[in-house]
Amino acid sequence: MSVIVVLIGASLIVAAGFLSAFIWAVKSGQYDDRYTPSVRILFDNKEENK
């Protein structure tokens, strides 16, 4: 029975680690992608000679 308590405690520590990593990634701008690569190809940034 004590093994279950240890496993639950370990899983809570791992889950807290993943949650803190996710919050850090959001705050540091890892998910700030205004145009995804699939949409970015549709925009032509090159100027053509007229």
Stockholm file with secondary structure:
# STOCKHOLM 1.0

chainA/1-50         MSVIVVLIGASLIVAAGFLSAFIWAVKSGQYDDRYTPSVRILFDNKEENK
#=GR chainA/1-50 SS CHHHHHHHHHHHHHHHHHHHHHHHHHHTTTTCCSSCHHHHTTCCCCCCCC
#=GC SS_cons        CHHHHHHHHHHHHHHHHHHHHHHHHHHTTTTCCSSCHHHHTTCCCCCCCC
//
